[in-house]
Amino acid sequence: MLAGPLPGIYDPVGLGKLLFASFAATAETERELGAQLARSPEVRLRAAVTGPTI
């Protein structure tokens, strides 16, 4: 039988929970900003002129 918490399961408490929430909010903000930049006319025009990048 298993006893205690399972290894590999994330169970945040205290400061770890705050840090995780901070990282999640930062990632979401970066994702939204990247989507806005990708939709801007200047970026689309530059991509059309230079071609695809990898």
C-alpha positions in Angstrom: 0.0 0.0 0.0 1.0 3.6 -0.6 1.6 5.9 2.3 1.9 9.6 2.1 1.7 11.9 -0.9 2.5 10.4 -4.3 5.7 11.7 -5.9 5.3 13.9 -8.9 1.9 15.3 -7.8 2.0 19.1 -7.5 0.3 20.3 -4.3 1.1 24.0 -3.9 1.0 25.6 -0.4 1.8 29.1 0.6 4.5 30.8 -1.4 4.6 28.0 -4.0 0.9 28.7 -4.8 1.6 32.4 -5.2 4.6 31.8 -7.4 2.7 29.3 -9.6 -0.2 31.8 -10.1 2.4 34.5 -11.0 4.0 32.3 -13.6 0.6 31.4 -15.1 -0.5 35.0 -15.3 2.8 36.0 -17.0 2.5 33.1 -19.5 -1.1 34.1 -20.3 -0.1 37.8 -20.8 2.7 36.8 -23.1 0.4 34.6 -25.2 -2.2 37.4 -25.5 0.5 39.9 -26.5 2.0 37.6 -29.1 -1.5 37.1 -30.6 -2.0 40.8 -30.8 1.3 41.4 -32.5 0.7 38.6 -35.0 -2.6 40.3 -36.0 -1.1 43.8 -36.5 -1.0 45.0 -40.1 2.7 45.8 -39.9 3.7 42.3 -38.8 1.5 40.7 -41.5 3.0 43.0 -44.2 6.6 42.3 -43.0 5.9 38.5 -43.0 4.5 38.8 -46.6 7.6 40.6 -47.8 10.2 38.5 -46.0 8.5 35.1 -46.4 8.1 32.4 -43.8 10.7 32.0 -40.9 11.5 28.9 -39.0 
